[in-house]
């Protein structure tokens, strides 16, 4: 969908390898990803294999940019350190919004007032973004229309830097989108709530908010979204079963991925 929209709008498609998780990010996976998408017929103008003005296109090589923005958030008093363990959160956190998978943080480590700290280093603690409780974060999605999520109800204080010294998804993609001058973010509707979080980060950093286009998810016959954890067929598996790129595109076209 991102490829199609880039073509329709004479835009630039950026391939970014989000390889921050050291347990999941393997070199052979990245190579297979590039090969399979090329085989499918998708072409990008910037990426790890073709270069571009915003190198590197590997998140694992962009740590200094994430640290820069983490320091800004600390200096502006919008993030705070959290010592809660996963076990503690499992017992005290509220259930997530049905459109999201992250439980709502109960605020155990949240300061009673906005606190500006000295940004020494993030390692060893979770750093959470303090959301403005009760505020509705609104945006117009290019596919799904008007969206609104209430901070503190639909999502709570969220992690921007993990205790294992890895920047969290929410901060990393905001930093990259800004640095790479992304004007439209295209992704699945399961990330609608994440968009509200990222808009708060963008506001705190004083950066421009891009346009958003969230696609309907491809689901199986039981209505479950296709995912690795449910053993859904991957593009590589379909390719090995003898499907051609044309057959796969025709198959996906039958799914309602937009309004």
PyMOL commands that set and color helices and strands:
alter all, ss='L'
color gray80, all
select helices_A, chain A and resi 2-8+27-40+59-61+63-75+86-92+169-179+189-205+228-230+235-240+245-253
alter helices_A, ss='H'
color red, helices_A
select strands_A, chain A and resi 79-82+126-129+136-141+145-150+158-161+184-188+211-215
alter strands_A, ss='S'
color yellow, strands_A
deselect
rebuild
show_as cartoon
